[in-house]
Amino acid sequence: MAEVTDGTVIRPSLISDKETLMEIVNEVYDQCEGHLWVKKHERLTEERFMSYHSKKELLIAEVSDSRVVGCVVMSMSENDVRELSMLVVKPDFRSRGIGRQLVDYVISKAREDKCRCVRLTQLYSAHKPDPWKRGLRKWYESIGFQFVKNEDFLRYFTDFNSADLTQEVTFSIFEKPL
């Protein structure tokens, strides 16, 4: 558990976090990426929560009054690459440094584990610019992540197909060297 100066605590997930996190994560992803999916797409299902939780990959941001306000998944994709995914902060708690604290925690753990880099991906429409996603990309770059390449989402995630999507999507891969 890591406490930061403003009273926010970064800690591993608890089973009791499941419902709150599913609500926060799915609401945020629906606002940001819901237009990309034909059917409502749940980014965090009960099954995914349990998988992340059992592997101790899901980290929670909790404010001083014990409210869960954000999360990040921290996993290993290769021997020396730490993956950062599902970074979410409740909209009314944004611009307070909580997302940065979650990212910094992942980076710190990656350094402890002697990882070569931290990697993240960003999903977006292949043809329609999204100002919010553009701002998020600038934020990633401002904290040291470097664009690596774009990938075809459907080649990378084979459990989806084009019928699931309202439009062509791609995603960018970013890495922060350590």
C-alpha positions in Angstrom: 0.0 0.0 0.0 1.3 3.4 -0.9 0.0 6.7 0.5 0.7 9.9 -1.3 0.8 13.4 0.1 -2.9 14.3 -0.4 -4.2 11.3 1.5 -4.9 9.2 -1.6 -4.0 5.6 -1.1 -2.9 3.2 -3.8 -3.7 -0.4 -2.8 -4.5 -3.8 -4.2 -8.1 -4.6 -5.0 -10.5 -6.2 -2.5 -13.4 -8.4 -3.4 -15.6 -5.7 -1.8 -14.4 -3.2 -4.5 -16.0 -5.3 -7.3 -19.3 -3.6 -7.7 -18.0 0.0 -7.3 -15.1 -0.6 -9.7 -17.4 -2.2 -12.3 -19.6 0.8 -12.2 -16.8 3.4 -12.4 -14.8 1.6 -15.1 -17.8 0.8 -17.3 -19.3 4.2 -17.0 -16.0 5.9 -18.0 -15.3 3.5 -20.9 -18.9 3.9 -22.1 -18.4 7.7 -22.2 -15.0 7.5 -23.9 -15.4 4.5 -26.2 -19.1 3.5 -26.2 -19.6 5.0 -29.7 -17.1 2.4 -31.1 -19.2 -0.6 -30.2 -22.4 -1.9 -31.8 -23.6 -3.3 -28.4 -22.9 -1.9 -25.0 -19.4 -3.2 -24.2 -18.5 -3.8 -20.6 -14.8 -3.1 -20.1 -14.8 -4.6 -16.6 -16.9 -7.7 -16.1 -17.2 -9.8 -13.0 -15.0 -12.4 -14.6 -12.3 -9.9 -15.6 -12.4 -8.4 -12.1 -11.9 -11.8 -10.5 -9.1 -12.6 -12.9 -7.2 -9.3 -12.2 -7.9 -9.6 -8.5 -6.7 -13.2 -8.2 -3.5 -12.3 -10.0 -3.0 -9.2 -7.8 -2.9 -7.0 -11.0 -5.7 -4.5 -10.1 -4.7 -1.5 -8.1 -7.2 0.9 -6.5 -7.0 4.6 -5.8 -8.9 5.4 -2.6 -9.3 8.9 -1.1 -9.0 9.8 2.5 -12.7 9.0 3.3 -12.2 5.5 1.9 -14.0 6.1 -1.4 -12.7 4.2 -4.4 -12.1 6.8 -7.1 -9.9 5.1 -9.7 -7.9 2.1 -10.7 -5.2 0.7 -13.0 -4.3 -2.8 -14.1 -0.6 -3.7 -13.8 0.5 -6.9 -15.5 3.5 -8.4 -17.2 3.3 -8.9 -21.0 6.9 -10.1 -21.5 9.7 -10.8 -19.1 10.9 -7.3 -19.0 7.7 -5.3 -20.0 5.1 -4.1 -17.5 1.7 -3.5 -19.0 -0.4 -0.6 -17.7 -4.1 -0.8 -18.7 -7.6 0.2 -17.7 -6.4 3.5 -16.1 -9.6 5.1 -14.8 -10.4 8.0 -12.5 -13.9 9.0 -11.7 -14.7 12.2 -13.7 -15.3 14.3 -10.5 -11.9 13.4 -9.2 -9.9 14.2 -12.3 -7.2 16.9 -12.5 -6.2 16.1 -8.9 -3.1 14.0 -9.8 -4.8 10.6 -9.0 -4.2 9.2 -12.5 -0.6 10.3 -12.3 -0.2 8.7 -8.9 -1.5 5.4 -10.3 0.9 5.6 -13.3 3.8 6.5 -11.0 3.0 3.5 -8.8 3.1 1.1 -11.8 6.4 2.7 -13.0 7.9 2.3 -9.5 6.9 -1.4 -9.3 8.3 -1.9 -12.9 11.6 -0.4 -11.8 11.7 -2.6 -8.7 11.1 -5.6 -11.0 13.9 -4.5 -13.3 11.6 -4.1 -16.3 12.9 -2.5 -19.5 9.7 -0.4 -20.0 6.1 0.2 -19.1 3.7 -0.2 -22.1 0.1 1.0 -22.6 -2.3 1.1 -25.5 -5.0 3.6 -26.5 -8.1 2.6 -28.6 -9.6 5.1 -30.9 -11.5 5.6 -34.2 -9.3 5.1 -37.2 -11.0 7.9 -39.1 -12.7 10.3 -36.7 -10.4 12.5 -34.5 -11.4 12.4 -30.8 -10.3 15.6 -28.9 -10.5 13.7 -25.5 -8.3 10.9 -26.8 -5.9 13.4 -28.3 -5.6 15.1 -25.0 -5.0 11.8 -23.2 -2.2 11.0 -25.7 -0.6 14.4 -25.0 -0.8 13.6 -21.3 0.9 10.2 -21.8 3.7 11.9 -23.8 4.1 14.6 -21.2 4.8 12.0 -18.5 7.4 10.2 -20.6 5.5 7.7 -22.7 6.7 7.5 -26.3 4.6 6.5 -29.3 5.8 3.2 -30.7 3.3 2.2 -33.4 -0.3 1.8 -34.4 -1.8 -1.7 -34.6 -4.9 -3.1 -36.1 -7.2 -3.7 -33.1 -8.9 -6.8 -34.6 -5.5 -8.5 -35.3 -4.4 -7.8 -31.8 -7.6 -8.8 -30.0 -8.9 -11.9 -31.8 -11.9 -12.4 -29.6 -13.6 -9.4 -31.4 -14.6 -9.0 -35.0 -15.6 -6.1 -37.2 -19.3 -6.9 -36.6 -18.8 -5.8 -32.9 -17.7 -2.4 -34.0 -19.5 0.6 -35.4 -16.4 1.7 -37.3 -12.8 0.9 -38.1 -10.7 1.2 -34.9 -7.0 1.0 -34.2 -4.9 1.5 -31.2 -1.6 3.1 -30.5 1.1 1.5 -28.4 3.2 3.7 -26.1 6.2 2.8 -24.0 8.1 4.5 -21.2 11.7 3.4 -21.1 13.0 2.8 -17.6 
